[in-house]
Amino acid sequence: MTTNDTPIFKSVEQCLHFSFLLEVLPATYKNRMHVLIKQTRAPSTIYFDGLSALEIRGQCALVRNMVMDTLPKPEADAICAWYGHAATKAKGIYGIRDYSRYEMSTTSEEATLAIACSVYVTGWRRKHLSTRKISKKYGLSQSTVMRDKERIAENARALETYAIEHLTPIFEGRGLIEMAIDH
């Protein structure tokens, strides 16, 4: 919470996005972190006035800990898979894959992981995990890969929605986000 009781973030999603983004920036590498923080100090929807860079990092670490400590594992995995980076994202993807596994036609460990990764991959990596490439590499039909990918994506969306619903009152109570008007 900031010194004048103004919430730091406008939404749970914004809070999670920034908190997981800050996780991958080294604490000692001030240039990138300070640029990011300075960008948010411009007229913005993130309010860090009165907080030092170390305090901002601390708030973001608390947010990530709340995700891991308060949510059921599948929901935490969905948040980590969507908002996380590097090892945190990988852990979340493994968790979502494991959660969805019994609904999938595909049984191969590697193939199910490739399908799960394809749900979350962005940018240039997307072409390496296309439905066609996965089906060819693992000897699966494209329709099977597409169905399994959709099952994972549906589960992930539902779990993320539940997680946001669970985190909203917690984040509101801690002053991280604005209280909803209908409360």
C-alpha positions in Angstrom: 0.0 0.0 0.0 1.3 3.5 -0.7 1.7 6.1 1.9 -1.5 8.0 1.1 -3.7 4.9 0.9 -4.2 5.1 -2.8 -4.2 1.6 -4.3 -1.2 0.7 -6.3 -3.0 -1.1 -9.1 -6.3 -0.8 -10.9 -7.1 -4.5 -11.2 -6.0 -7.9 -10.1 -4.8 -8.7 -13.7 -2.6 -5.5 -13.7 -1.2 -6.4 -10.3 -0.3 -9.9 -11.4 1.2 -8.8 -14.7 3.5 -6.2 -13.1 4.4 -8.4 -10.1 5.4 -11.4 -12.3 7.2 -9.1 -14.7 9.3 -7.6 -12.0 10.2 -11.1 -10.8 12.5 -11.6 -13.8 14.3 -8.3 -13.4 17.4 -8.7 -11.3 17.3 -6.5 -8.2 20.9 -5.3 -8.8 20.3 -4.4 -12.4 18.8 -1.0 -11.7 18.7 0.5 -15.2 16.0 -1.7 -16.6 14.0 -1.7 -13.3 14.2 2.0 -12.9 13.1 2.6 -16.5 10.1 0.3 -15.9 9.3 2.1 -12.6 9.8 5.6 -14.1 7.4 4.6 -17.0 4.8 3.7 -14.4 5.3 7.0 -12.5 4.2 8.9 -15.6 0.5 9.5 -15.7 -0.5 5.9 -15.3 -2.9 3.4 -13.8 -0.1 2.1 -11.5 0.5 4.3 -8.5 3.9 3.9 -6.8 4.3 7.4 -5.3 6.0 7.2 -1.9 7.5 3.8 -2.5 11.2 3.1 -3.1 12.3 0.6 -5.8 13.0 -1.9 -3.0 9.5 -1.4 -1.5 8.0 -1.9 -5.0 9.9 -5.1 -5.4 8.7 -6.2 -1.9 5.1 -5.5 -2.8 5.4 -7.5 -6.0 7.1 -10.4 -4.1 4.2 -10.4 -1.6 1.7 -10.6 -4.5 3.5 -13.6 -6.0 3.6 -15.2 -2.6 -0.2 -14.6 -2.1 -0.8 -16.4 -5.4 1.2 -19.4 -4.3 0.0 -19.5 -0.6 -3.7 -18.7 -0.9 -4.8 -20.3 -4.2 -5.5 -24.0 -4.8 -2.6 -25.4 -6.8 -4.4 -25.6 -10.1 -5.4 -22.0 -9.9 -1.9 -20.9 -8.9 -0.6 -22.9 -11.8 -3.0 -21.1 -14.2 -1.8 -17.7 -12.9 1.9 -18.8 -13.2 1.4 -20.1 -16.7 -0.3 -16.9 -17.9 1.6 -14.2 -16.0 4.9 -15.9 -15.1 8.2 -15.9 -17.0 10.9 -18.5 -17.4 10.9 -21.1 -14.7 7.7 -19.8 -13.1 5.9 -20.0 -16.4 7.2 -23.5 -17.1 6.1 -24.7 -13.6 2.6 -23.3 -14.3 2.4 -25.0 -17.7 3.4 -28.3 -16.3 0.7 -27.9 -13.6 -2.0 -27.0 -16.2 -1.0 -30.0 -18.3 -1.1 -32.3 -15.3 -4.5 -30.9 -14.3 -5.9 -31.4 -17.9 -4.2 -34.7 -18.5 -7.2 -37.0 -17.8 -9.4 -35.1 -20.3 -6.9 -35.4 -23.1 -6.7 -38.1 -25.8 -2.9 -37.8 -26.0 -1.0 -39.8 -23.4 2.7 -39.2 -24.2 4.4 -37.0 -21.6 6.4 -35.0 -24.2 3.4 -34.6 -26.6 1.1 -33.3 -23.8 3.7 -30.9 -22.7 4.2 -29.6 -26.2 0.5 -29.2 -26.6 0.3 -27.3 -23.2 3.2 -25.1 -24.2 1.5 -24.3 -27.5 -1.4 -22.7 -25.5 0.9 -20.2 -23.9 3.6 -19.6 -26.4 3.8 -16.2 -28.1 5.6 -14.4 -30.9 8.2 -16.2 -33.0 8.0 -19.3 -30.8 4.5 -20.0 -31.9 5.6 -21.3 -35.3 7.7 -24.0 -33.6 4.7 -25.3 -31.6 2.0 -25.3 -34.3 -0.7 -27.9 -34.3 0.8 -29.3 -37.6 4.4 -29.5 -36.1 3.2 -31.1 -32.9 1.1 -33.7 -34.7 3.9 -34.5 -37.1 6.6 -34.8 -34.4 4.5 -37.1 -32.1 2.6 -39.0 -34.7 -0.8 -37.6 -33.7 -3.7 -36.4 -35.9 -4.0 -32.6 -36.1 -7.6 -32.9 -34.9 -6.5 -34.7 -31.7 -3.8 -32.1 -31.0 -6.4 -29.3 -31.6 -9.0 -30.9 -29.3 -6.4 -31.5 -26.6 -5.1 -27.9 -26.9 -8.7 -26.6 -26.6 -9.2 -28.7 -23.5 -6.1 -27.3 -21.9 -7.0 -23.7 -22.9 -10.6 -24.1 -21.5 -9.3 -25.5 -18.2 -6.6 -22.7 -18.0 -9.2 -20.0 -18.7 -11.6 -21.4 -16.1 -8.9 -21.7 -13.5 -7.6 -18.2 -14.1 -11.1 -16.8 -13.7 -11.5 -18.7 -10.4 -8.1 -17.4 -9.3 -9.0 -13.8 -10.1 -12.3 -14.2 -8.2 -10.4 -15.6 -5.2 -7.6 -12.9 -5.3 -9.9 -9.9 -5.8 -11.1 -9.6 -2.2 -7.6 -10.4 -0.8 -6.0 -7.7 -3.0 -8.8 -5.2 -2.1 -8.4 -5.9 1.6 -4.7 -5.3 1.4 -5.1 -2.0 -0.6 -3.4 -3.3 -3.7 -6.4 -2.6 -5.9 -9.4 -0.4 -5.8 -12.5 -1.7 -4.1 -15.2 -2.6 -6.5 -18.1 -0.2 -6.4 -20.7 -2.9 -5.8 -19.1 -3.9 -2.4 
